[in-house]
Amino acid sequence: MKITLKDGSVREYAESRSIYDIAMDISEGLARAACCAKVNGKVADLRMVISEDCELAVCTADDKEGLATIRHTASHVLAEAVKNLFPDAKLTIGPSIDTGFYYDFDHAPFSREDLDNLEAEMKRIIKTGARLERFTLPRQDAIKFMEDRGEPYKVELIRDLPEDAEISFYRQGENFVDLCAGPHLMSVKGIKAFKLTSSSMAYWRGKSENAMLQRIYGTAFSRKEELEEYLAYWENVKNRDHNKLGREMELFTTVDVIGQGLPLLMPKGAKIIQTMQRWIEDEEEKRGYLRTKTPLMAKSDLYKISGHWDHYLDGMFVLGDEKKDKEVLALRPMTCPFQYYVYKATQHSYRDLPLRYGETSTLFRNEDSGEMHGLTRVRQFTISEGHLIVRPDQMVQEFKDCLALAKYCLTVLGVEEDVTYHLSKWDPDNREKYIGEPKVWEETEESIRRILKELGIDFVEDVGEAAFYGPKVDINACNVYGKEDTMITIQWDALLAEQFDMYYIDQNGDKIRPYIIHRTSMGCYERTLAWLIEKYEGKFPTWLCPEQVRVLPISEKYSDYAAKVEAKLKDNGILATTDNRSEKIGFKIREARLDKLPYMLVVGQKEEEENLVSVRSRFAGDEGQKSLDEFIDQICKEIRTKEIRKEAPQEGKA
């Protein structure tokens, strides 16, 4: 047989050989470094025997497949350590992930002390240098094998495998065996550096109706230096996490007795959202949007017409029981059907369209408790929602204009480079999830595809991510942990007008169904705030800051002048406070820096005598003395234009 290596060279063998033996034949050093391989482009275990011509690439820790194999093996070492220290724990799954690995256990929650003890046990196991041996069993033998070991989750996984699946196991040392497809390292010695990073709750198979498990996260590398670099990076990531930083900055909090996914916006956080909301509403008004204000709940009848009762009921908060109550209400998960009835309240002609309705909408989604996180995934949230009722011939231009508004919002917020565009399509193999005929879906998806290409927007296509009534453009961004969330959505709807009997009168006097665009201009305010906290590490652009200027009198003698400065700043719409504490000025400046303020105005004798202020900023450190009017003109322009000033490399010293 002929083996073509990735450098193009060919090796010939008269009989079958394992990948590891081929690697050893190429180079003993390569065999020592090998983690897995790719055979004809597919990842394979080093133990795999090759018996026919193929293309072979041996993967080391420098390849993503090789690093994933190290991490997968580390997850098995973790599982063995858990079974050694906590014999009653039940095993479930333990894959490698982009940041390392995790393993889920049916067990009580693990403390940080538990993780430290598990790390010590993992080091002991790795030091033994135990080899991993792969073997297979017939289905019934495999089930009995795991039943005898008291692993019910593994039994369930085996039963769910296809009838023709090969059921493989890996034996690690003398006592530990796990159900696994592989690949794995030849021995645990290949795990040179690892760390258990955290633990959390997870549901078996990701469904809240299933058993609650405990997930342990970790990471692993082939070199200690890489681990140290990663842990330093991760520490920075945790410090930028909006869930940590937002609480420290007193932007929001949560309370157990109020409920998970129901954050309280504190005055500073509420001020930021108020600023964004006023900006968005004014911007939409400039673009021809009409404001509506609609109820937070409705009878189930409304959601049955829209299709949400059939397609989205699990995600709704329902008030009442249809079997017992005369009237059942539900908190709204969306605003669209409410705005449709605003449209239907008046008869419209073709000359009236497009009609652009905008609403700052508070919505409710019954998220699983395991999915909720800070401000990014909550049960009550507010969005910059809008619905455009348009003639079919207006649809393309209006859709483009919605994209333009979204891009404008991203640009002003300074995040336009941080997003990816997705064409979210239906899944024709899952028809029950959607309404409408295939032809309508194909035509609408192609229309969006042409628009994105015409506008020169790079995008990817995601099957199965469409709304049940139409395809959409999702504009996504990643949080500090690399998890992607949808920030802005623009949906093409050619179907719901029929269900709600919406029409306009055309030039011939005929009733015509309009098209509808569902869109957000900036998306969910809470999620956007979380995004901005992480983007700017709490150092918001001046126009968004809940406190834009702090006046710092050098001593109590200048408190009256400081009060006059503050009053004049406020008269000009600037968010200002005064620090009148009996503290040294250096301390006050340091406090203001820790509060991430854009500007401090230090005032003393000279400033009072000459109507000056000494300006210190995040952007240039000590900016020197300026007249108060000059500073006000400067900051008002910065706020008005929503300028994003660059941070100074080093702030001026107190």
GUZA-307325 format. One record per residue (C-alpha): residue number from 1; x, y, z. Coordinates in Angstrom, 3 decimals. Example, Ala and Ser with C-alpha at 12.3 -4.5 7.8 and 13.67 -1.06 7.14 Angstrom:
BEGIN
> num_X_Y_Z
> 1_12.300_-4.500_7.800
> 2_13.670_-1.060_7.140
//
This chain:
BEGIN
> num_X_Y_Z
> 1_0.000_0.000_0.000
> 2_1.069_3.590_-0.652
> 3_0.918_6.227_2.103
> 4_1.098_9.826_0.837
> 5_2.403_12.146_3.555
> 6_1.506_15.832_3.890
> 7_4.833_16.921_2.366
> 8_3.890_14.981_-0.774
> 9_6.339_12.128_-0.238
> 10_5.113_8.541_-0.525
> 11_5.927_5.526_1.647
> 12_5.125_1.994_0.568
> 13_4.405_-0.930_2.878
> 14_3.788_-4.574_2.051
> 15_1.390_-5.147_4.945
> 16_-1.026_-3.240_7.205
> 17_0.418_-0.934_9.840
> 18_-0.898_1.253_12.641
> 19_-0.540_4.994_12.258
> 20_1.777_5.034_15.266
> 21_4.075_2.468_13.617
> 22_4.135_4.524_10.416
> 23_5.016_7.637_12.452
> 24_7.816_5.671_14.154
> 25_9.078_4.568_10.728
> 26_9.177_8.197_9.580
> 27_10.906_9.475_12.706
> 28_11.112_8.409_16.338
> 29_10.828_12.075_17.284
> 30_7.610_12.404_15.253
> 31_6.161_9.326_16.944
> 32_6.937_10.775_20.390
> 33_5.272_14.082_19.479
> 34_2.300_12.524_17.676
> 35_-1.135_13.052_19.234
> 36_-3.458_11.839_16.468
> 37_-3.580_11.869_12.667
> 38_-5.727_12.736_9.686
> 39_-6.434_9.966_7.203
> 40_-7.833_11.286_3.937
> 41_-8.747_14.446_5.838
> 42_-10.556_12.720_8.725
> 43_-9.196_12.724_12.285
> 44_-8.023_9.282_13.368
> 45_-6.534_7.612_16.430
> 46_-2.835_6.675_16.327
> 47_-3.872_3.074_17.024
> 48_-5.854_2.883_13.769
> 49_-4.505_0.238_11.377
> 50_-4.131_1.321_7.757
> 51_-4.487_-1.395_5.141
> 52_-4.960_0.530_1.888
> 53_-3.636_3.545_-0.010
> 54_-4.382_6.867_1.694
> 55_-3.202_10.377_2.478
> 56_-1.783_10.608_5.986
> 57_-0.950_13.656_8.124
> 58_0.425_13.026_11.623
> 59_-0.803_15.708_14.053
> 60_1.215_17.062_16.976
> 61_0.307_19.531_19.729
> 62_1.026_22.343_17.265
> 63_-2.002_21.244_15.225
> 64_-5.507_22.027_16.479
> 65_-6.454_18.355_16.122
> 66_-3.434_17.324_18.172
> 67_-4.146_19.857_20.918
> 68_-7.785_18.702_21.009
> 69_-6.554_15.126_21.524
> 70_-4.391_16.191_24.477
> 71_-7.392_17.929_26.004
> 72_-9.722_15.006_25.367
> 73_-7.267_12.700_27.106
> 74_-7.037_15.199_29.980
> 75_-10.829_14.967_30.363
> 76_-10.472_11.195_30.831
> 77_-7.740_11.728_33.426
> 78_-10.119_14.111_35.212
> 79_-12.868_11.481_35.105
> 80_-10.521_8.877_36.602
> 81_-9.505_11.342_39.331
> 82_-13.169_12.046_40.176
> 83_-13.934_8.316_40.391
> 84_-10.906_7.826_42.647
> 85_-11.856_10.633_45.060
> 86_-15.645_10.489_44.692
> 87_-16.523_6.843_43.869
> 88_-20.280_7.513_43.883
> 89_-20.032_10.065_41.037
> 90_-21.604_8.923_37.769
> 91_-19.864_9.587_34.456
> 92_-21.618_11.260_31.517
> 93_-19.598_12.994_28.757
> 94_-16.238_14.750_28.591
> 95_-15.284_16.376_25.265
> 96_-12.515_18.753_24.286
> 97_-13.639_22.315_23.484
> 98_-11.948_25.366_21.968
> 99_-10.687_26.576_25.350
> 100_-9.817_23.186_26.841
> 101_-12.160_20.444_28.009
> 102_-14.952_19.647_30.419
> 103_-16.531_16.585_31.979
> 104_-20.069_16.335_33.390
> 105_-20.755_14.259_36.508
> 106_-23.876_13.287_38.379
> 107_-22.660_14.428_41.774
> 108_-22.996_17.163_44.370
> 109_-21.425_20.537_43.455
> 110_-17.624_20.667_43.483
> 111_-15.850_23.332_45.550
> 112_-12.583_25.050_44.635
> 113_-10.949_22.866_47.280
> 114_-12.354_19.810_45.484
> 115_-10.863_21.043_42.193
> 116_-7.469_21.532_43.852
> 117_-7.588_17.981_45.229
> 118_-8.618_16.656_41.824
> 119_-5.683_18.468_40.193
> 120_-3.320_16.753_42.640
> 121_-4.873_13.381_41.836
> 122_-4.611_14.049_38.096
> 123_-0.908_14.835_38.496
> 124_-0.452_11.523_40.322
> 125_-2.223_9.653_37.516
> 126_-0.177_11.395_34.815
> 127_3.024_10.585_36.688
> 128_2.224_6.860_36.434
> 129_2.507_7.174_32.648
> 130_-0.458_4.846_32.159
> 131_-1.091_3.777_28.569
> 132_-4.511_4.035_26.964
> 133_-5.753_0.896_25.248
> 134_-8.673_0.917_22.824
> 135_-11.087_-2.009_22.560
> 136_-14.579_-2.654_21.190
> 137_-17.567_-4.686_22.351
> 138_-20.823_-5.861_20.763
> 139_-23.858_-3.760_21.757
> 140_-25.306_-6.089_24.426
> 141_-21.879_-6.793_25.892
> 142_-21.159_-3.053_25.979
> 143_-24.436_-2.360_27.789
> 144_-23.784_-5.082_30.360
> 145_-20.195_-3.865_30.789
> 146_-21.369_-0.379_31.780
> 147_-24.310_-1.683_33.816
> 148_-21.874_-3.784_35.856
> 149_-19.762_-0.663_36.447
> 150_-22.825_1.275_37.632
> 151_-22.742_3.906_34.882
> 152_-26.388_4.496_33.770
> 153_-25.597_7.506_31.581
> 154_-23.096_5.488_29.586
> 155_-25.712_2.758_29.156
> 156_-28.154_5.345_27.795
> 157_-25.538_6.626_25.340
> 158_-24.839_3.098_24.088
> 159_-28.551_2.364_23.614
> 160_-28.892_5.557_21.544
> 161_-26.063_4.652_19.158
> 162_-27.059_3.498_15.637
> 163_-27.417_-0.260_15.255
> 164_-24.360_-0.468_13.012
> 165_-22.153_1.753_15.187
> 166_-18.812_0.455_16.431
> 167_-18.871_0.730_20.238
> 168_-15.395_1.517_21.466
> 169_-13.847_1.990_24.906
> 170_-10.525_3.229_26.237
> 171_-8.854_1.525_29.181
> 172_-6.600_3.869_31.143
> 173_-4.250_2.107_33.529
> 174_-5.615_-0.837_35.499
> 175_-9.009_0.326_36.749
> 176_-10.468_3.147_34.655
> 177_-12.452_2.505_31.464
> 178_-14.596_4.983_29.551
> 179_-16.945_4.729_26.588
> 180_-15.374_6.880_23.874
> 181_-14.903_7.155_20.114
> 182_-11.473_8.770_20.578
> 183_-8.930_9.758_19.475
> 184_-6.622_9.717_22.492
> 185_-2.943_9.985_23.239
> 186_-0.976_6.744_23.480
> 187_-0.390_7.446_27.181
> 188_-1.245_10.092_29.785
> 189_2.408_11.257_29.766
> 190_1.562_13.536_26.828
> 191_-0.370_15.887_29.162
> 192_2.454_18.217_30.152
> 193_0.491_21.159_31.577
> 194_-3.130_21.462_32.694
> 195_-5.405_23.404_35.033
> 196_-8.953_22.902_36.313
> 197_-10.494_26.330_35.899
> 198_-14.058_26.210_37.224
> 199_-17.183_24.171_37.857
> 200_-20.822_24.871_37.120
> 201_-24.229_23.273_36.768
> 202_-25.320_21.638_33.506
> 203_-28.280_19.557_32.391
> 204_-27.934_16.044_30.987
> 205_-28.025_16.447_27.217
> 206_-28.666_20.166_27.644
> 207_-32.369_19.805_28.510
> 208_-33.789_21.336_31.685
> 209_-36.220_18.443_32.198
> 210_-33.250_16.071_32.564
> 211_-30.972_15.452_35.530
> 212_-28.900_18.336_36.857
> 213_-25.183_17.567_36.547
> 214_-21.950_19.179_37.709
> 215_-19.555_20.269_34.986
> 216_-15.836_20.697_35.642
> 217_-13.945_22.850_33.152
> 218_-10.235_22.629_32.535
> 219_-7.570_23.326_29.959
> 220_-4.416_21.521_28.878
> 221_-1.342_22.193_26.764
> 222_1.806_20.366_25.762
> 223_4.030_23.081_27.259
> 224_3.955_24.841_30.640
> 225_4.683_28.216_29.036
> 226_1.538_27.955_26.906
> 227_-0.558_27.172_29.976
> 228_0.849_30.153_31.888
> 229_0.197_32.444_28.929
> 230_-3.347_31.121_28.631
> 231_-4.083_31.511_32.358
> 232_-2.828_35.115_32.266
> 233_-5.074_35.764_29.279
> 234_-7.987_34.079_31.042
> 235_-7.487_36.204_34.157
> 236_-7.773_39.296_31.965
> 237_-10.905_37.855_30.358
> 238_-12.510_37.267_33.771
> 239_-11.714_40.839_34.797
> 240_-13.494_42.079_31.662
> 241_-16.524_39.819_32.124
> 242_-19.533_42.130_32.290
> 243_-21.012_39.947_35.015
> 244_-18.066_40.840_37.270
> 245_-17.241_44.340_36.053
> 246_-20.857_45.494_35.785
> 247_-21.501_44.582_39.406
> 248_-18.272_46.180_40.614
> 249_-19.186_49.398_38.784
> 250_-22.707_49.257_40.296
> 251_-24.376_49.115_36.884
> 252_-26.626_46.159_37.738
> 253_-27.229_43.483_40.323
> 254_-29.331_40.367_40.809
> 255_-31.248_39.142_43.857
> 256_-32.261_35.533_44.534
> 257_-35.690_36.432_45.899
> 258_-36.472_38.383_42.699
> 259_-35.351_35.582_40.422
> 260_-32.741_34.349_37.998
> 261_-32.590_36.209_34.699
> 262_-34.274_39.275_36.191
> 263_-31.439_41.789_36.711
> 264_-31.907_45.078_38.535
> 265_-30.423_48.016_36.655
> 266_-28.894_50.377_39.188
> 267_-28.871_54.156_38.584
> 268_-25.654_54.172_36.554
> 269_-26.711_51.252_34.350
> 270_-30.201_52.678_33.929
> 271_-28.687_56.003_32.840
> 272_-26.602_54.336_30.122
> 273_-29.645_52.513_28.766
> 274_-31.741_55.702_28.926
> 275_-29.061_57.493_26.886
> 276_-29.036_54.729_24.260
> 277_-32.823_54.564_24.152
> 278_-33.239_58.315_23.579
> 279_-30.588_58.221_20.856
> 280_-32.185_55.267_19.071
> 281_-35.711_56.658_19.269
> 282_-34.587_60.036_17.911
> 283_-32.599_58.359_15.131
> 284_-35.537_56.183_14.109
> 285_-37.826_59.213_14.053
> 286_-35.430_60.927_11.628
> 287_-35.767_57.852_9.404
> 288_-39.548_57.954_9.292
> 289_-40.512_55.605_12.111
> 290_-43.799_56.065_13.985
> 291_-43.798_55.260_17.703
> 292_-46.242_52.764_19.174
> 293_-46.816_51.596_22.734
> 294_-48.551_48.254_23.103
> 295_-49.510_45.901_26.003
> 296_-47.049_43.616_27.750
> 297_-49.476_40.695_27.558
> 298_-52.307_39.368_25.442
> 299_-54.851_36.564_25.306
> 300_-53.735_33.227_23.948
> 301_-55.959_33.912_20.919
> 302_-53.435_36.419_19.570
> 303_-50.515_33.993_19.770
> 304_-52.576_31.269_18.102
> 305_-53.138_33.526_15.101
> 306_-49.440_34.431_14.889
> 307_-48.316_30.815_15.284
> 308_-46.301_31.461_18.443
> 309_-48.687_29.264_20.469
> 310_-47.823_26.299_18.253
> 311_-44.167_27.087_17.578
> 312_-42.914_28.995_20.627
> 313_-45.094_28.046_23.613
> 314_-42.213_26.560_25.640
> 315_-40.481_29.933_25.530
> 316_-43.485_31.895_26.860
> 317_-44.783_32.785_30.320
> 318_-48.443_31.726_30.343
> 319_-50.859_33.137_32.906
> 320_-53.654_30.637_33.453
> 321_-54.702_27.197_32.267
> 322_-56.809_26.700_29.145
> 323_-58.435_23.627_30.696
> 324_-59.691_25.538_33.740
> 325_-59.721_29.274_33.001
> 326_-62.120_31.164_30.793
> 327_-59.350_33.485_29.608
> 328_-55.646_32.655_29.369
> 329_-53.053_35.393_28.985
> 330_-49.346_35.257_28.159
> 331_-46.564_37.780_28.573
> 332_-45.379_38.796_25.147
> 333_-42.175_37.269_23.740
> 334_-42.408_39.672_20.774
> 335_-44.280_42.812_19.658
> 336_-45.098_42.019_16.026
> 337_-48.755_40.913_16.321
> 338_-49.553_43.938_18.496
> 339_-48.191_46.314_15.861
> 340_-50.106_44.441_13.148
> 341_-53.322_45.468_14.871
> 342_-52.117_49.061_14.985
> 343_-51.835_48.759_11.200
> 344_-55.208_47.019_10.859
> 345_-56.995_49.728_12.874
> 346_-57.009_51.910_9.732
> 347_-57.490_50.986_6.089
> 348_-54.377_51.790_4.053
> 349_-53.738_52.434_0.383
> 350_-50.582_51.689_-1.566
> 351_-49.679_55.392_-1.181
> 352_-49.426_55.003_2.632
> 353_-46.653_52.445_2.428
> 354_-44.058_51.883_3.674
> 355_-45.244_52.278_7.266
> 356_-42.436_51.955_9.776
> 357_-43.519_51.242_13.338
> 358_-40.958_51.454_16.139
> 359_-41.321_50.578_19.798
> 360_-39.037_50.300_22.786
> 361_-40.441_46.900_23.718
> 362_-40.144_45.031_26.991
> 363_-40.340_41.308_26.214
> 364_-40.381_38.083_28.208
> 365_-38.751_34.770_27.327
> 366_-38.852_31.659_29.510
> 367_-35.159_30.833_29.255
> 368_-33.764_27.683_30.852
> 369_-32.006_28.468_34.122
> 370_-28.809_26.872_32.823
> 371_-28.757_29.252_29.832
> 372_-28.992_32.537_31.722
> 373_-25.929_34.710_32.219
> 374_-25.638_38.263_33.519
> 375_-27.299_40.659_31.090
> 376_-26.781_38.609_27.927
> 377_-29.413_35.933_28.523
> 378_-32.324_37.060_30.704
> 379_-36.048_36.445_31.123
> 380_-37.139_40.074_30.822
> 381_-35.419_42.475_28.443
> 382_-36.031_45.539_26.309
> 383_-35.285_45.876_22.603
> 384_-35.327_48.557_19.924
> 385_-38.028_46.718_18.017
> 386_-39.618_47.700_14.745
> 387_-41.924_46.363_12.055
> 388_-42.128_47.750_8.562
> 389_-45.280_47.154_6.519
> 390_-44.255_47.494_2.872
> 391_-45.382_46.814_-0.659
> 392_-43.546_43.913_-2.324
> 393_-41.819_46.353_-4.700
> 394_-40.471_48.302_-1.674
> 395_-39.135_45.279_0.211
> 396_-35.568_45.190_-1.088
> 397_-34.838_48.892_-0.513
> 398_-36.433_48.893_2.937
> 399_-34.440_45.792_3.897
> 400_-31.268_47.557_2.761
> 401_-32.234_50.609_4.816
> 402_-32.690_48.415_7.905
> 403_-29.194_47.031_7.359
> 404_-27.901_50.597_6.965
> 405_-29.502_51.636_10.273
> 406_-27.996_48.630_12.019
> 407_-24.530_49.403_10.610
> 408_-24.916_53.049_11.666
> 409_-25.726_51.987_15.243
> 410_-22.759_49.614_15.343
> 411_-20.461_52.352_14.014
> 412_-21.584_54.917_16.587
> 413_-21.095_52.390_19.386
> 414_-17.625_51.587_18.037
> 415_-18.277_47.873_17.560
> 416_-18.755_47.607_13.793
> 417_-15.515_45.632_13.412
> 418_-16.548_43.100_16.057
> 419_-19.552_41.506_14.333
> 420_-20.275_38.773_11.820
> 421_-23.282_38.568_9.503
> 422_-25.352_35.402_9.171
> 423_-28.079_34.467_6.722
> 424_-30.299_32.334_8.954
> 425_-32.267_29.881_6.824
> 426_-34.986_27.335_7.398
> 427_-34.326_23.592_7.634
> 428_-36.372_21.799_4.948
> 429_-35.826_18.531_6.823
> 430_-37.664_19.925_9.856
> 431_-40.881_21.138_8.247
> 432_-42.996_21.097_11.419
> 433_-40.883_23.923_12.831
> 434_-41.920_26.357_10.069
> 435_-44.969_27.712_8.290
> 436_-45.213_28.369_4.555
> 437_-44.300_26.502_1.402
> 438_-40.740_25.656_0.289
> 439_-40.984_27.952_-2.740
> 440_-41.609_31.001_-0.518
> 441_-38.623_30.128_1.675
> 442_-36.315_29.617_-1.294
> 443_-37.351_32.917_-2.876
> 444_-37.011_34.976_0.307
> 445_-33.651_33.432_1.219
> 446_-32.342_34.164_-2.266
> 447_-33.558_37.766_-2.009
> 448_-31.607_38.298_1.218
> 449_-28.560_36.581_-0.290
> 450_-28.610_38.984_-3.259
> 451_-28.964_42.018_-0.977
> 452_-25.969_41.035_1.166
> 453_-23.837_40.364_-1.901
> 454_-24.884_43.625_-3.539
> 455_-23.944_45.554_-0.389
> 456_-20.581_43.787_-0.220
> 457_-21.288_42.289_3.203
> 458_-19.414_39.093_4.029
> 459_-21.746_36.513_5.547
> 460_-22.156_32.863_6.398
> 461_-25.301_30.780_5.986
> 462_-26.834_28.923_8.938
> 463_-29.410_26.199_8.273
> 464_-32.195_25.865_10.843
> 465_-31.693_29.291_12.454
> 466_-34.583_31.107_10.732
> 467_-37.678_32.287_12.590
> 468_-40.651_29.991_12.020
> 469_-42.172_32.532_9.609
> 470_-39.172_33.702_7.612
> 471_-35.411_33.894_7.034
> 472_-33.337_36.638_8.590
> 473_-30.005_38.366_8.849
> 474_-28.469_37.888_12.295
> 475_-25.636_40.211_13.271
> 476_-23.620_38.383_15.910
> 477_-20.789_39.224_18.278
> 478_-18.694_37.195_20.715
> 479_-18.404_37.871_24.422
> 480_-15.065_37.751_26.242
> 481_-15.343_33.964_26.530
> 482_-15.800_33.551_22.782
> 483_-19.501_32.636_22.971
> 484_-21.458_34.118_20.086
> 485_-24.718_35.972_20.694
> 486_-27.114_37.632_18.261
> 487_-27.083_41.395_18.750
> 488_-29.268_42.619_15.870
> 489_-31.839_40.784_13.737
> 490_-33.548_41.755_10.472
> 491_-36.223_39.298_9.293
> 492_-37.966_38.943_5.942
> 493_-41.625_37.950_6.407
> 494_-43.831_37.087_3.448
> 495_-46.238_34.907_5.424
> 496_-47.766_36.479_8.556
> 497_-49.773_39.145_6.699
> 498_-51.937_36.307_5.411
> 499_-52.549_34.917_8.896
> 500_-53.539_38.339_10.254
> 501_-55.581_39.280_7.165
> 502_-53.463_42.385_6.564
> 503_-53.843_44.158_3.247
> 504_-53.609_47.493_1.469
> 505_-55.637_48.838_-1.443
> 506_-53.625_49.097_-4.661
> 507_-54.098_51.525_-7.541
> 508_-56.718_49.222_-9.065
> 509_-58.778_49.076_-5.862
> 510_-57.710_45.475_-5.131
> 511_-56.733_44.136_-1.707
> 512_-53.027_43.167_-1.691
> 513_-51.035_41.436_1.047
> 514_-48.076_43.518_2.224
> 515_-44.650_42.174_3.161
> 516_-43.296_42.725_6.659
> 517_-39.789_43.363_7.955
> 518_-39.170_42.523_11.618
> 519_-36.014_44.269_12.821
> 520_-34.051_45.715_15.680
> 521_-31.888_48.745_15.190
> 522_-29.554_48.047_18.077
> 523_-31.060_44.919_19.528
> 524_-31.553_44.194_23.215
> 525_-30.477_47.057_25.471
> 526_-29.357_44.775_28.290
> 527_-27.285_42.575_25.998
> 528_-25.794_45.622_24.285
> 529_-24.834_47.080_27.664
> 530_-23.076_43.797_28.526
> 531_-21.266_43.947_25.169
> 532_-20.125_47.526_25.753
> 533_-18.944_46.810_29.305
> 534_-16.663_44.084_27.938
> 535_-15.653_46.011_24.818
> 536_-14.539_49.094_26.738
> 537_-13.675_47.381_30.044
> 538_-16.107_49.814_31.672
> 539_-14.409_52.881_30.137
> 540_-17.362_53.975_28.027
> 541_-17.239_56.736_25.414
> 542_-18.040_60.034_27.098
> 543_-21.523_60.344_25.574
> 544_-22.534_57.032_27.167
> 545_-20.971_57.557_30.596
> 546_-23.430_57.842_33.486
> 547_-20.997_60.306_35.079
> 548_-19.074_62.358_32.546
> 549_-17.291_64.877_34.777
> 550_-16.315_64.945_38.429
> 551_-15.340_68.271_39.970
> 552_-12.565_67.949_42.543
> 553_-12.022_70.942_44.880
> 554_-8.498_70.980_46.336
> 555_-9.929_71.816_49.746
> 556_-13.191_72.819_51.409
> 557_-12.370_76.492_50.718
> 558_-13.194_75.950_47.052
> 559_-16.424_74.001_47.506
> 560_-18.554_77.016_46.542
> 561_-16.661_77.455_43.264
> 562_-16.875_73.698_42.628
> 563_-20.648_73.916_43.109
> 564_-20.847_76.768_40.546
> 565_-18.782_74.711_38.057
> 566_-21.035_71.683_38.574
> 567_-24.174_73.778_38.137
> 568_-22.943_75.270_34.864
> 569_-21.965_71.838_33.558
> 570_-25.439_70.516_34.352
> 571_-27.049_73.571_32.720
> 572_-25.308_72.436_29.522
> 573_-26.599_68.873_29.780
> 574_-23.364_67.392_31.117
> 575_-23.616_64.638_33.746
> 576_-21.481_66.049_36.545
> 577_-20.890_65.519_40.272
> 578_-18.607_67.062_42.885
> 579_-16.360_65.206_45.328
> 580_-16.564_67.329_48.500
> 581_-14.986_64.774_50.785
> 582_-12.255_65.936_53.155
> 583_-9.601_63.928_51.339
> 584_-6.332_64.889_49.673
> 585_-6.611_65.770_45.985
> 586_-4.346_62.862_44.965
> 587_-6.721_60.423_46.624
> 588_-9.724_61.981_44.878
> 589_-7.997_61.719_41.495
> 590_-7.138_58.066_42.059
> 591_-10.732_57.334_43.063
> 592_-12.041_59.026_39.917
> 593_-9.654_56.955_37.797
> 594_-10.837_53.751_39.465
> 595_-14.404_54.809_38.648
> 596_-13.276_55.019_34.981
> 597_-14.472_58.610_34.559
> 598_-13.645_60.397_31.317
> 599_-12.967_63.806_32.920
> 600_-11.932_65.327_36.241
> 601_-11.886_69.077_36.853
> 602_-9.540_70.112_39.654
> 603_-10.341_73.533_41.128
> 604_-8.415_75.674_43.580
> 605_-7.494_79.295_44.186
> 606_-6.204_80.174_40.698
> 607_-9.086_78.408_38.979
> 608_-11.618_80.307_41.113
> 609_-9.942_83.688_40.575
> 610_-9.708_83.287_36.780
> 611_-12.810_81.135_36.111
> 612_-10.625_78.208_35.052
> 613_-10.609_74.473_35.524
> 614_-7.632_72.109_35.517
> 615_-8.599_69.252_33.230
> 616_-7.528_65.657_33.687
> 617_-8.860_62.932_31.392
> 618_-8.599_59.245_30.536
> 619_-7.496_60.302_27.072
> 620_-4.574_62.670_27.614
> 621_-3.871_62.629_31.328
> 622_-3.204_66.197_32.482
> 623_-4.724_68.463_29.807
> 624_-3.799_71.664_31.653
> 625_-5.894_74.650_32.594
> 626_-8.768_75.833_30.422
> 627_-11.534_78.326_30.809
> 628_-14.731_76.687_31.959
> 629_-16.521_77.809_28.787
> 630_-13.783_76.300_26.606
> 631_-14.048_72.956_28.406
> 632_-17.839_72.981_28.125
> 633_-17.643_73.650_24.378
> 634_-15.125_70.817_24.013
> 635_-17.062_68.169_25.931
> 636_-20.440_69.197_24.478
> 637_-19.039_68.691_20.984
> 638_-17.628_65.309_22.009
> 639_-21.007_64.250_23.408
> 640_-22.988_65.664_20.467
> 641_-20.850_63.928_17.838
> 642_-20.576_60.758_19.976
> 643_-16.822_60.802_19.463
> 644_-14.856_57.818_20.713
> 645_-11.552_59.211_21.963
> 646_-8.538_56.937_22.206
> 647_-7.196_56.120_25.630
> 648_-3.834_57.595_26.593
> 649_-0.980_55.045_26.793
> 650_-0.224_56.369_30.278
> 651_-2.395_58.572_32.422
> 652_-0.908_61.598_34.089
> 653_0.249_60.965_37.624
> 654_-1.439_62.533_40.592
//
